[in-house]
Amino acid sequence: MSKELFLEIGTEEIPAGFLPKAMADLEALARKELEQVRLTFGEIKTLATPRRLALVIRGLPAVQPDAEITALGPAKNIAFDGTGKPTKAAEGFARGQGVDVATLTLVTTEKGEYVAAVKKESGRPVPDLLVELLPRLLAAIPFRKSMRWGDLDTRFARPIHWIVALFDGVIVPFTFGNIESGSVSRGHRFMANQAFPVSNFAHYLEECERHFVIPDPEHRQEIIRREIHRVAKSVGGHLLPDEGLLDEVTFLVEYPSVVHGTFSPEFLQVPREVLITSMRSHQRYFSVVDGNGALLPIFITINNTLTEDPSVVVKGNERVLRARLSDARFFYDEDRKVRLESRVEALKSVVYQQKLGTSYEKMERFKTLAEGLAAQLCPAVGEKVARAAFLCKADLVSGMVGEFPEVQGVMGREYALLDGEDREVAIAIAEHYLPTQAGGELPASDIGACVSLADKLDTICGCFGVGLIPSGSADPYALRRSALGIINIILDKGYRLSLDALVTRSLDLLAAKLTRPVAEVKADVLEFFHGRFVNLMGDRFASDAVDAVVSAGYDDLVDSAARIAALSEFKGRPDFESLAVAFKRVCNIVKEGVAQPVDAALFQEPAEGALQQAFLAVRGDVEARAAAGDYLAALTGIATLKGAVDDFFDQVMVMAEDERVRTNRLSLLTAISRLFGAIADFAKLAA
């Protein structure tokens, strides 16, 4: 009969940002631990609130299954002498395994025969295993930051106050730090700060709700979602969607209670992004909008307690918000007294990075780079690109951005509009920061896209140029995000440009700042882009198709993406495997290839002439299709060569003794390989 394991770790408040990952890690570690001790199991579920992390595993057996374990020892010729008598090596191995040397058997492996010890291991009662497993599980959870408490060496996200550990309703006894496991949990810290016994997971959920705790974050989030929409509707508005904030507040409370408040309509004169940011980032408030999407002077907040008089809570929140919004209005009013253009000069006193100079120097570099991109990609807006690049960092020295860094770019746009700057220029000032996260919004305009590309590339090349290269999980300048942003903007806009040339130009502008050899920096930057591009494409297409195309060149990202898409679709053909085998044979034989014209006079077999004729018949059309970007049609044309290629390999000895004949045959295969090699390296495809 299957059993249930329930584990709860009760703690002081754990930061909300720690909990989703802790839940995932706890589940993954539990699976790993159970598999290592050969336990079968069913559903695993993790739960979390700010004060507890819980795990339930169903479908566990009462006893660990028996196992037969085979341990390999020395090779047969080392374990036995010429007469078949065990050597000291065999005796030592048997002794180490705790078996009699006479019980050793022989096992055949890829490397030959080896002696082996076969041992039968009886299964242990699962509760005995859990006594060892659970403390190890708790110690292995990798929090972003852990802490010790008292004089203990034990570490956890926050000090632990209680542990519930039950297997089939019976306590699993162990100690973690100074806490002994038991069957007693605790209720809400303020509304039901008392202990209560737990007999199993279902009982735990019932008792938690009676003690004002909702341990399941999915349930809590659904309550919050339903209530904030209800409240927004009740005040005549609509909730401004914010899934990120919803995720965060879910892990800030154990028992959500939703209330709403108001702020003075006079604050609506401040740009809405500032108001939303102030409410969201500083107070964790949700915003409310009318039917046209205009911000209303209403906020919604999530409390962790029920109160007898909600108006007291509302007034407190309104008072705090009023102070924040008053600050915002003050900075906004003060900033408007100075034109955005006048702030650019102040960037000369703002250090962007010690080795890379000031923000003004950075602006000058990427402005030049952006102008070059505009001249190549969208010359009609070249002047607007230059203006947007010149102004886009000016709001960094404004009072508003100093107080609310999250609105950089947004305030640049607003101040530019107030100053009468061209609307497209103003919008590009905000757009140049995009995307701000993986999968985030991209610049809509060419102006914003050019400035964004230039700014991000200057950051990447500059950091690589002075040795600030991401390693492992450390990426303080967000270079990976910048590289992905560049790639996604180029693909989204369909910009046909050379990545190599773009990096070269950026490094030229950075020449005076580089502390590493420029060739070395360029190689590292291009390899960095290579990794990001391969990963991005690998999320969309088969990895071997991505590798095959990228191996043939990825300097033009738009072209590379088109080749990957075409090859991936081409791979879906029923006859693809045989096609791939044929073309891989060509690749494997020609290696580097022979750059020499094919001489039909040297053909000795009919299959040579047939392959040459088939190749010449499709070459022009394939090259034209490829030049037009119709790679699927080009690959389809190349596929018609399969029969002639197969006949060639069946009837022709490529490596003929006559050097001239051999070279001529290699020249023919080289011409064919270069026809499809411009699209992809078929040798990289999994056949």
C-alpha positions as CSV (number, residue, x, y, z in Angstrom):
1,M,0.0,0.0,0.0
2,S,1.4,3.4,-1.0
3,K,2.4,5.9,1.7
4,E,2.6,9.7,2.0
5,L,5.5,11.8,3.1
6,F,4.8,15.3,4.4
7,L,7.5,17.8,5.3
8,E,7.1,21.4,6.5
9,I,9.9,23.7,7.5
10,G,8.7,26.7,9.5
11,T,10.9,29.8,9.5
12,E,11.1,33.5,10.0
13,E,10.0,35.5,7.0
14,I,11.8,34.4,3.8
15,P,12.1,37.0,1.0
16,A,9.4,36.6,-1.6
17,G,11.9,36.4,-4.4
18,F,13.5,33.3,-2.8
19,L,10.4,31.1,-2.7
20,P,9.5,30.1,-6.3
21,K,13.1,28.9,-6.9
22,A,13.2,27.2,-3.5
23,M,10.0,25.3,-4.3
24,A,11.4,24.1,-7.6
25,D,14.8,23.2,-6.1
26,L,13.1,21.3,-3.2
27,E,11.1,19.2,-5.7
28,A,14.1,18.5,-7.9
29,L,16.3,17.6,-5.0
30,A,13.6,15.3,-3.5
31,R,13.3,13.5,-6.8
32,K,17.1,13.0,-7.0
33,E,17.3,11.7,-3.4
34,L,14.5,9.2,-3.9
35,E,15.9,7.9,-7.1
36,Q,19.3,7.5,-5.5
37,V,17.9,5.2,-2.9
38,R,15.8,3.3,-5.4
39,L,12.4,4.5,-4.2
40,T,9.4,4.7,-6.5
41,F,7.0,7.6,-6.0
42,G,4.0,9.3,-7.4
43,E,3.0,13.0,-7.2
44,I,5.4,15.5,-5.7
45,K,4.0,18.9,-4.7
46,T,5.8,21.8,-3.0
47,L,4.2,24.8,-1.3
48,A,5.5,28.0,0.3
49,T,4.5,31.1,2.2
50,P,6.8,33.7,3.7
51,R,7.0,31.5,6.9
52,R,7.0,28.0,5.6
53,L,8.3,25.7,2.9
54,A,6.4,22.4,2.5
55,L,6.7,19.2,0.5
56,V,4.3,16.3,0.0
57,I,5.2,13.1,-1.8
58,R,2.6,10.4,-2.5
59,G,2.9,6.8,-3.7
60,L,6.0,5.9,-1.7
61,P,6.5,2.2,-0.7
62,A,6.8,1.1,2.9
63,V,10.1,-0.8,2.2
64,Q,12.9,-0.1,-0.2
65,P,13.1,-2.7,-3.0
66,D,15.9,-5.3,-2.9
67,A,18.7,-4.7,-5.3
68,E,21.4,-6.7,-7.0
69,I,24.6,-4.7,-7.3
70,T,27.4,-5.6,-9.6
71,A,30.8,-4.1,-9.0
72,L,33.5,-4.4,-11.6
73,G,37.0,-5.3,-10.6
74,P,40.3,-5.9,-12.4
75,A,40.6,-7.4,-15.9
76,K,40.6,-11.2,-16.1
77,N,44.2,-11.4,-17.1
78,I,45.2,-9.4,-14.0
79,A,42.7,-11.2,-11.6
80,F,43.9,-14.7,-12.5
81,D,47.3,-16.2,-13.3
82,G,48.1,-18.6,-16.1
83,T,46.7,-21.6,-14.1
84,G,43.4,-19.8,-13.3
85,K,44.3,-19.2,-9.7
86,P,43.1,-15.8,-8.2
87,T,45.9,-13.3,-7.9
88,K,46.4,-10.8,-5.0
89,A,44.5,-8.2,-7.2
90,A,41.4,-10.5,-7.2
91,E,41.7,-11.3,-3.5
92,G,42.1,-7.6,-2.6
93,F,39.1,-6.7,-4.8
94,A,36.9,-9.5,-3.2
95,R,38.0,-8.4,0.3
96,G,37.1,-4.8,-0.4
97,Q,33.6,-5.8,-1.6
98,G,33.1,-8.1,1.4
99,V,32.7,-11.3,-0.6
100,D,34.5,-14.5,-0.9
101,V,37.0,-14.6,-3.8
102,A,35.4,-17.8,-5.0
103,T,32.1,-16.0,-5.7
104,L,33.7,-13.6,-8.2
105,T,32.2,-13.9,-11.7
106,L,33.4,-12.8,-15.1
107,V,31.6,-10.0,-17.0
108,T,32.2,-9.2,-20.7
109,T,32.5,-5.5,-21.5
110,E,33.5,-3.4,-24.6
111,K,37.1,-3.5,-23.2
112,G,37.2,-7.2,-22.6
113,E,36.5,-9.6,-19.7
114,Y,36.6,-8.3,-16.1
115,V,35.9,-9.9,-12.7
116,A,32.9,-8.7,-10.9
117,A,31.3,-9.0,-7.5
118,V,27.6,-9.5,-7.4
119,K,25.9,-8.5,-4.1
120,K,22.3,-8.7,-3.1
121,E,21.2,-5.8,-1.0
122,S,18.0,-6.1,1.0
123,G,15.7,-3.2,1.0
124,R,15.4,-1.1,4.2
125,P,12.3,0.3,5.8
126,V,11.5,3.7,4.1
127,P,11.2,5.5,7.5
128,D,14.8,4.5,8.2
129,L,16.0,5.9,4.9
130,L,14.0,9.2,5.4
131,V,15.8,9.8,8.8
132,E,19.0,10.1,6.7
133,L,17.6,11.6,3.6
134,L,15.5,14.5,5.0
135,P,18.3,16.4,6.8
136,R,20.4,16.0,3.7
137,L,17.6,17.4,1.6
138,L,17.1,20.5,3.8
139,A,20.8,21.2,3.8
140,A,21.0,21.0,0.0
141,I,18.4,23.7,-0.9
142,P,20.5,26.4,-2.7
143,F,19.2,29.8,-1.5
144,R,20.5,33.0,-3.1
145,K,21.7,33.9,0.4
146,S,21.7,31.7,3.5
147,M,22.3,32.6,7.1
148,R,23.3,30.9,10.4
149,W,21.7,31.6,13.7
150,G,22.8,31.2,17.3
151,D,26.1,29.4,17.5
152,L,25.0,26.8,14.9
153,D,26.9,25.8,11.7
154,T,23.5,25.0,10.1
155,R,22.5,27.3,7.2
156,F,19.1,28.1,5.8
157,A,17.4,31.1,4.1
158,R,16.1,32.2,7.5
159,P,16.2,30.7,11.1
160,I,14.0,27.6,11.4
161,H,11.5,27.5,14.2
162,W,9.7,24.1,13.6
163,I,9.8,21.1,11.4
164,V,6.9,18.7,10.6
165,A,8.0,15.4,9.1
166,L,5.4,12.6,8.8
167,F,5.5,9.3,6.9
168,D,2.1,7.7,6.8
169,G,1.2,9.8,9.7
170,V,4.1,8.8,11.9
171,I,6.9,11.2,12.8
172,V,10.2,10.8,11.0
173,P,12.7,11.7,13.8
174,F,15.7,13.8,12.9
175,T,17.4,17.0,14.0
176,F,18.4,19.9,11.8
177,G,20.4,22.6,13.5
178,N,18.7,22.8,16.9
179,I,15.3,21.8,15.8
180,E,13.8,18.3,16.2
181,S,11.2,17.2,13.7
182,G,7.7,16.6,15.0
183,S,4.0,16.8,14.1
184,V,3.2,20.3,15.2
185,S,2.8,23.3,12.9
186,R,1.9,26.9,13.6
187,G,-0.7,29.3,12.4
188,H,-0.6,32.9,11.1
189,R,1.9,35.0,13.1
190,F,-0.7,37.7,14.0
191,M,-4.1,36.2,13.6
192,A,-3.5,32.7,15.0
193,N,-0.1,32.5,16.5
194,Q,-0.5,29.1,18.1
195,A,0.6,25.6,17.5
196,F,-1.6,22.9,16.0
197,P,-1.1,19.1,15.4
198,V,-0.8,17.6,12.0
199,S,-1.7,14.0,11.0
200,N,-1.3,14.1,7.2
201,F,-1.2,16.6,4.3
202,A,-5.0,16.8,3.9
203,H,-5.4,17.5,7.6
204,Y,-2.5,20.1,7.4
205,L,-4.4,22.1,4.7
206,E,-7.6,22.1,6.8
207,E,-5.8,23.2,9.9
208,C,-3.8,25.9,8.1
209,E,-7.0,27.5,6.8
210,R,-8.5,27.4,10.3
211,H,-5.4,29.2,11.5
212,F,-5.5,31.8,8.7
213,V,-2.8,30.3,6.5
214,I,-3.2,29.4,2.8
215,P,0.0,27.3,2.2
216,D,-0.6,26.6,-1.5
217,P,0.7,29.6,-3.6
218,E,-1.5,28.7,-6.5
219,H,-4.6,29.0,-4.3
220,R,-3.4,32.2,-2.8
221,Q,-2.8,33.7,-6.2
222,E,-6.2,32.8,-7.5
223,I,-7.8,34.5,-4.4
224,I,-5.7,37.6,-5.0
225,R,-6.4,37.7,-8.7
226,R,-10.2,37.3,-8.2
227,E,-10.3,39.9,-5.5
228,I,-8.3,42.6,-7.2
229,H,-10.4,42.3,-10.3
230,R,-13.6,42.5,-8.2
231,V,-12.4,45.5,-6.3
232,A,-11.3,47.4,-9.4
233,K,-14.7,46.7,-11.0
234,S,-16.5,47.8,-7.8
235,V,-14.8,51.3,-8.0
236,G,-15.8,51.7,-11.7
237,G,-12.5,50.8,-13.3
238,H,-10.4,47.9,-14.6
239,L,-7.3,46.4,-13.1
240,L,-4.1,47.3,-14.9
241,P,-2.6,43.9,-15.5
242,D,0.7,43.2,-13.8
243,E,1.6,39.5,-13.6
244,G,5.0,40.2,-12.2
245,L,3.5,42.1,-9.2
246,L,0.9,39.4,-8.7
247,D,3.6,36.8,-8.5
248,E,5.5,38.8,-6.0
249,V,2.6,39.7,-3.6
250,T,1.5,36.0,-3.7
251,F,4.7,35.2,-1.8
252,L,4.5,38.2,0.5
253,V,1.4,37.0,2.4
254,E,0.0,33.9,4.1
255,Y,-3.6,35.1,4.2
256,P,-4.4,37.7,1.5
257,S,-6.8,40.6,2.2
258,V,-7.6,43.1,-0.5
259,V,-8.4,46.8,0.1
260,H,-8.3,49.9,-2.1
261,G,-7.5,53.5,-1.5
262,T,-7.3,56.8,-3.4
263,F,-4.9,59.6,-4.1
264,S,-5.4,63.2,-5.1
265,P,-6.3,63.6,-8.8
266,E,-3.8,66.5,-9.0
267,F,-1.1,63.9,-9.0
268,L,-2.3,62.6,-12.4
269,Q,-0.4,65.6,-14.0
270,V,2.7,63.5,-13.4
271,P,3.4,61.0,-16.2
272,R,1.5,57.8,-15.6
273,E,4.6,55.6,-15.7
274,V,6.0,57.5,-12.8
275,L,2.8,57.0,-10.8
276,I,2.6,53.3,-11.7
277,T,6.2,52.8,-10.9
278,S,5.9,54.6,-7.5
279,M,2.9,52.5,-6.6
280,R,4.3,49.2,-7.9
281,S,8.0,49.3,-7.0
282,H,7.8,51.1,-3.7
283,Q,4.5,50.1,-2.3
284,R,3.5,46.9,-4.2
285,Y,0.2,48.6,-5.2
286,F,-1.9,47.6,-8.2
287,S,-3.1,50.4,-10.5
288,V,-6.6,50.9,-11.8
289,V,-7.6,52.4,-15.2
290,D,-10.8,53.5,-16.9
291,G,-12.4,52.0,-20.0
292,N,-10.0,54.0,-22.2
293,G,-6.9,52.9,-20.3
294,A,-6.4,56.2,-18.5
295,L,-5.0,55.9,-15.0
296,L,-7.5,56.5,-12.2
297,P,-6.6,58.0,-8.8
298,I,-7.2,54.6,-7.2
299,F,-4.8,51.9,-5.9
300,I,-5.3,48.3,-4.7
301,T,-3.1,46.8,-2.0
302,I,-2.8,43.3,-0.6
303,N,-2.6,42.9,3.2
304,N,-1.4,39.9,5.2
305,T,-4.1,40.3,7.8
306,L,-7.8,40.8,8.2
307,T,-8.6,44.0,10.1
308,E,-11.6,45.1,12.1
309,D,-11.5,48.5,10.6
310,P,-10.1,48.4,7.0
311,S,-10.3,52.2,6.8
312,V,-7.4,52.5,9.2
313,V,-5.3,50.4,6.9
314,V,-6.4,52.4,3.9
315,K,-5.6,55.7,5.5
316,G,-2.1,54.5,6.4
317,N,-1.5,53.4,2.9
318,E,-2.8,56.6,1.4
319,R,-0.6,58.7,3.7
320,V,2.5,56.8,2.6
321,L,1.6,57.0,-1.0
322,R,0.8,60.7,-0.8
323,A,4.4,61.3,0.4
324,R,5.9,59.3,-2.4
325,L,3.8,61.0,-5.1
326,S,4.5,64.4,-3.6
327,D,8.2,63.7,-4.1
328,A,7.5,62.6,-7.7
329,R,5.6,65.7,-8.4
330,F,8.3,67.9,-6.9
331,F,11.0,66.3,-9.0
332,Y,8.8,66.5,-12.1
333,D,8.1,70.2,-11.6
334,E,11.8,70.9,-10.9
335,D,13.0,69.0,-13.9
336,R,10.7,70.8,-16.3
337,K,12.6,74.0,-15.5
338,V,15.6,72.8,-17.4
339,R,15.5,71.7,-21.1
340,L,16.5,68.1,-21.7
341,E,19.1,69.2,-24.2
342,S,20.8,71.4,-21.5
343,R,21.3,68.3,-19.4
344,V,23.5,66.5,-21.9
345,E,26.6,68.5,-20.9
346,A,26.2,67.2,-17.3
347,L,26.8,63.7,-18.6
348,K,30.5,64.6,-18.8
349,S,30.7,64.4,-15.0
350,V,28.9,61.0,-14.8
351,V,31.3,58.1,-14.9
352,Y,29.8,55.3,-16.9
353,Q,32.6,52.9,-16.1
354,Q,36.0,53.7,-14.8
355,K,37.9,52.3,-17.8
356,L,35.4,53.2,-20.4
357,G,34.9,56.9,-19.4
358,T,31.9,59.1,-18.8
359,S,28.3,58.7,-20.0
360,Y,29.0,61.6,-22.4
361,E,31.9,59.7,-24.0
362,K,29.7,56.6,-24.3
363,M,27.0,58.7,-25.9
364,E,29.4,60.1,-28.5
365,R,30.5,56.6,-29.4
366,F,27.2,55.0,-29.9
367,K,25.8,58.1,-31.6
368,T,28.4,57.7,-34.3
369,L,27.6,54.0,-34.5
370,A,23.9,54.7,-34.7
371,E,24.4,57.2,-37.5
372,G,26.3,54.6,-39.4
373,L,23.5,52.1,-38.9
374,A,20.9,54.6,-40.1
375,A,22.9,55.5,-43.2
376,Q,23.0,51.8,-44.1
377,L,19.5,50.7,-43.0
378,C,17.1,53.7,-42.9
379,P,18.8,56.9,-44.3
380,A,15.5,58.8,-44.4
381,V,15.6,59.1,-40.6
382,G,19.3,59.6,-40.1
383,E,19.0,63.0,-38.6
384,K,16.3,61.8,-36.1
385,V,18.6,58.9,-35.1
386,A,21.4,61.3,-34.4
387,R,19.1,63.6,-32.3
388,A,17.7,60.7,-30.3
389,A,21.1,59.3,-29.6
390,F,22.3,62.7,-28.4
391,L,19.4,63.1,-26.0
392,C,18.7,59.6,-24.9
393,K,20.9,59.6,-21.8
394,A,20.2,63.1,-20.6
395,D,17.4,62.2,-18.2
396,L,20.0,60.2,-16.2
397,V,20.9,63.5,-14.5
398,S,17.3,64.5,-13.9
399,G,15.9,64.6,-10.4
400,M,13.1,62.2,-11.3
401,V,15.4,59.5,-12.6
402,G,17.7,60.0,-9.6
403,E,14.7,59.3,-7.3
404,F,13.0,56.7,-9.6
405,P,15.7,54.9,-11.7
406,E,13.1,52.6,-13.2
407,V,11.7,55.4,-15.3
408,Q,14.9,56.2,-17.2
409,G,14.1,56.6,-20.9
410,V,10.4,57.2,-20.1
411,M,11.2,60.6,-18.5
412,G,13.5,61.4,-21.4
413,R,10.6,60.9,-23.7
414,E,8.3,63.0,-21.6
415,Y,10.7,65.8,-21.1
416,A,11.6,65.8,-24.9
417,L,7.9,66.1,-25.7
418,L,7.5,69.0,-23.3
419,D,10.5,70.7,-24.9
420,G,8.9,70.4,-28.4
421,E,11.3,67.8,-29.7
422,D,10.1,65.7,-32.7
423,R,7.6,63.1,-31.5
424,E,9.5,60.2,-33.2
425,V,12.7,61.3,-31.6
426,A,11.0,61.4,-28.1
427,I,9.6,58.0,-28.5
428,A,13.0,56.6,-29.6
429,I,14.5,57.9,-26.4
430,A,12.3,55.6,-24.4
431,E,12.6,52.7,-27.0
432,H,16.4,52.6,-26.9
433,Y,16.3,50.8,-23.6
434,L,14.2,48.0,-25.1
435,P,14.1,45.1,-24.6
436,T,14.4,45.3,-20.8
437,Q,14.0,41.5,-20.3
438,A,14.1,38.2,-22.1
439,G,11.2,38.1,-24.5
440,G,10.3,41.7,-23.7
441,E,9.0,44.4,-26.0
442,L,11.3,45.5,-28.8
443,P,11.7,49.0,-30.3
444,A,8.9,49.7,-32.8
445,S,10.6,52.4,-34.8
446,D,13.8,52.3,-36.9
447,I,15.0,55.3,-34.9
448,G,14.7,53.5,-31.6
449,A,16.1,50.3,-33.0
450,C,19.3,51.9,-34.4
451,V,20.0,53.7,-31.1
452,S,19.3,50.6,-29.1
453,L,21.6,48.5,-31.2
454,A,24.4,51.0,-31.0
455,D,24.1,51.6,-27.3
456,K,24.0,47.8,-26.5
457,L,26.9,47.0,-28.8
458,D,29.0,49.7,-27.4
459,T,28.4,48.2,-23.9
460,I,29.3,44.7,-25.0
461,C,32.4,45.7,-27.0
462,G,33.5,48.1,-24.3
463,C,33.2,45.6,-21.4
464,F,34.9,42.9,-23.4
465,G,37.6,45.4,-24.4
466,V,38.6,46.1,-20.8
467,G,38.2,42.5,-19.5
468,L,34.7,42.8,-18.0
469,I,33.6,39.4,-19.5
470,P,30.6,37.4,-18.1
471,S,31.6,34.2,-16.3
472,G,29.3,31.6,-15.1
473,S,26.2,33.3,-13.5
474,A,28.0,36.6,-13.0
475,D,27.0,39.2,-15.6
476,P,26.9,42.6,-13.7
477,Y,26.6,44.6,-16.9
478,A,23.8,42.4,-18.3
479,L,25.8,41.7,-21.4
480,R,23.9,38.5,-22.2
481,R,20.6,40.4,-22.2
482,S,22.2,43.1,-24.4
483,A,23.4,40.5,-26.9
484,L,20.0,38.8,-27.0
485,G,18.4,42.2,-27.4
486,I,20.6,43.0,-30.4
487,I,19.9,39.7,-32.0
488,N,16.1,40.0,-31.5
489,I,16.0,43.6,-32.8
490,I,17.9,42.6,-35.9
491,L,15.7,39.6,-36.5
492,D,12.5,41.5,-35.8
493,K,13.4,44.4,-38.1
494,G,14.9,42.1,-40.8
495,Y,18.1,44.2,-40.8
496,R,20.6,42.8,-43.3
497,L,24.0,43.7,-42.0
498,S,27.3,42.2,-41.2
499,L,27.8,41.4,-37.5
500,D,31.5,41.2,-38.1
501,A,31.6,44.7,-39.6
502,L,29.4,46.1,-36.9
503,V,31.6,44.8,-34.1
504,T,34.7,46.1,-36.0
505,R,33.3,49.6,-36.2
506,S,32.3,49.6,-32.5
507,L,35.8,48.5,-31.5
508,D,37.3,51.2,-33.8
509,L,35.3,53.8,-31.8
510,L,36.5,52.3,-28.5
511,A,40.2,52.1,-29.6
512,A,41.5,54.6,-27.0
513,K,39.8,52.7,-24.2
514,L,40.7,49.1,-25.0
515,T,43.1,47.3,-22.6
516,R,43.2,44.0,-24.6
517,P,44.4,43.3,-28.2
518,V,41.6,44.3,-30.6
519,A,41.7,41.1,-32.6
520,E,41.3,39.1,-29.3
521,V,38.4,41.2,-28.2
522,K,36.7,40.9,-31.6
523,A,37.0,37.1,-31.6
524,D,35.6,37.0,-28.1
525,V,32.7,39.3,-28.9
526,L,31.7,37.3,-32.0
527,E,32.0,34.1,-30.1
528,F,29.7,35.6,-27.4
529,F,27.1,36.5,-30.1
530,H,27.5,33.0,-31.6
531,G,26.6,31.4,-28.3
532,R,23.5,33.6,-27.8
533,F,22.3,33.1,-31.4
534,V,22.7,29.3,-31.2
535,N,20.8,29.2,-27.9
536,L,18.0,31.4,-29.2
537,M,17.6,29.4,-32.4
538,G,17.9,26.2,-30.5
539,D,14.8,27.1,-28.6
540,R,12.9,27.3,-31.9
541,F,14.5,24.7,-34.1
542,A,16.3,21.3,-34.0
543,S,19.8,21.8,-32.6
544,D,21.5,19.9,-35.4
545,A,19.8,22.2,-38.0
546,V,21.0,25.2,-36.1
547,D,24.6,23.8,-35.8
548,A,24.6,22.9,-39.5
549,V,23.6,26.4,-40.6
550,V,25.7,28.3,-38.2
551,S,28.8,26.3,-39.2
552,A,28.3,27.6,-42.7
553,G,28.3,31.2,-41.4
554,Y,26.2,33.4,-39.3
555,D,27.5,36.9,-40.0
556,D,24.1,37.9,-41.4
557,L,21.7,36.9,-38.7
558,V,18.5,37.4,-40.7
559,D,19.9,35.2,-43.5
560,S,21.1,32.6,-41.0
561,A,17.7,32.5,-39.3
562,A,16.0,32.0,-42.7
563,R,18.4,29.2,-43.6
564,I,17.7,27.5,-40.2
565,A,14.0,27.7,-40.8
566,A,14.3,26.3,-44.3
567,L,16.6,23.5,-43.3
568,S,14.3,22.6,-40.3
569,E,11.3,22.4,-42.7
570,F,13.4,20.5,-45.2
571,K,14.3,17.9,-42.5
572,G,10.6,17.0,-42.3
573,R,10.7,15.4,-45.7
574,P,10.2,11.6,-45.7
575,D,13.3,11.1,-47.8
576,F,15.5,13.5,-45.7
577,E,17.6,10.8,-44.0
578,S,18.8,9.3,-47.3
579,L,19.5,12.8,-48.6
580,A,21.5,13.7,-45.6
581,V,23.5,10.5,-45.8
582,A,24.4,11.2,-49.5
583,F,25.4,14.8,-48.9
584,K,27.4,13.9,-45.7
585,R,29.4,11.5,-47.8
586,V,30.3,14.3,-50.1
587,C,31.3,16.5,-47.2
588,N,33.4,13.8,-45.6
589,I,35.3,13.0,-48.7
590,V,36.1,16.5,-49.9
591,K,37.1,17.9,-46.4
592,E,38.7,21.3,-47.3
593,G,37.9,20.8,-51.0
594,V,39.8,21.3,-54.2
595,A,39.6,24.7,-55.8
596,Q,40.2,23.6,-59.4
597,P,37.9,23.6,-62.5
598,V,36.4,20.3,-63.4
599,D,37.7,18.9,-66.7
600,A,35.2,16.7,-68.4
601,A,37.9,15.2,-70.6
602,L,39.2,13.4,-67.5
603,F,36.0,11.5,-66.8
604,Q,36.4,7.8,-67.0
605,E,33.0,6.6,-65.8
606,P,29.5,7.5,-67.1
607,A,28.4,8.3,-63.5
608,E,31.0,11.2,-63.5
609,G,29.5,12.9,-66.5
610,A,25.9,12.2,-65.3
611,L,26.7,13.9,-62.0
612,Q,28.4,16.8,-63.7
613,Q,25.4,17.3,-66.0
614,A,22.9,17.1,-63.1
615,F,24.9,19.6,-61.1
616,L,25.1,22.1,-64.0
617,A,21.4,21.7,-64.6
618,V,20.4,22.9,-61.1
619,R,23.3,25.1,-60.1
620,G,22.0,28.3,-61.7
621,D,18.5,28.0,-60.3
622,V,19.8,26.9,-56.8
623,E,22.1,29.9,-56.6
624,A,19.4,32.3,-57.8
625,R,16.9,30.9,-55.2
626,A,19.5,31.2,-52.4
627,A,20.4,34.7,-53.5
628,A,16.7,35.6,-53.2
629,G,16.5,34.0,-49.8
630,D,14.2,31.2,-50.9
631,Y,16.3,28.5,-49.2
632,L,13.6,25.9,-49.1
633,A,13.4,26.0,-52.9
634,A,17.2,26.0,-53.1
635,L,17.4,22.9,-50.9
636,T,14.7,21.2,-52.9
637,G,16.7,21.8,-56.1
638,I,19.8,20.4,-54.5
639,A,17.9,17.3,-53.4
640,T,17.5,16.4,-57.1
641,L,21.2,15.5,-57.1
642,K,20.8,12.6,-54.7
643,G,20.3,9.9,-57.4
644,A,23.4,11.1,-59.4
645,V,25.4,11.4,-56.2
646,D,24.5,7.8,-55.1
647,D,25.3,6.5,-58.6
648,F,28.6,8.3,-58.5
649,F,29.7,6.7,-55.2
650,D,28.4,3.3,-56.3
651,Q,30.3,3.3,-59.6
652,V,33.3,5.6,-59.2
653,M,36.5,5.2,-57.1
654,V,37.1,8.7,-56.0
655,M,40.6,8.2,-54.8
656,A,41.9,6.9,-58.1
657,E,45.6,6.1,-58.4
658,D,46.0,8.7,-61.3
659,E,46.4,12.0,-59.4
660,R,44.8,14.0,-62.2
661,V,41.7,11.8,-62.3
662,R,41.5,11.8,-58.5
663,T,41.9,15.6,-58.3
664,N,39.2,16.1,-61.0
665,R,36.8,13.9,-59.1
666,L,37.4,15.7,-55.9
667,S,36.9,19.0,-57.8
668,L,33.5,17.9,-58.9
669,L,32.4,16.9,-55.4
670,T,33.8,20.1,-54.0
671,A,31.7,22.1,-56.4
672,I,28.6,20.2,-55.3
673,S,29.5,20.5,-51.6
674,R,29.9,24.3,-52.0
675,L,26.5,24.5,-53.6
676,F,24.7,23.2,-50.5
677,G,27.6,24.2,-48.1
678,A,26.6,27.9,-48.6
679,I,23.3,27.0,-46.9
680,A,24.4,24.5,-44.3
681,D,27.1,22.0,-43.3
682,F,25.4,18.7,-43.9
683,A,28.1,16.9,-42.0
684,K,26.6,18.5,-38.8
685,L,23.2,17.0,-39.4
686,A,22.0,13.9,-37.4
687,A,21.0,11.4,-40.0
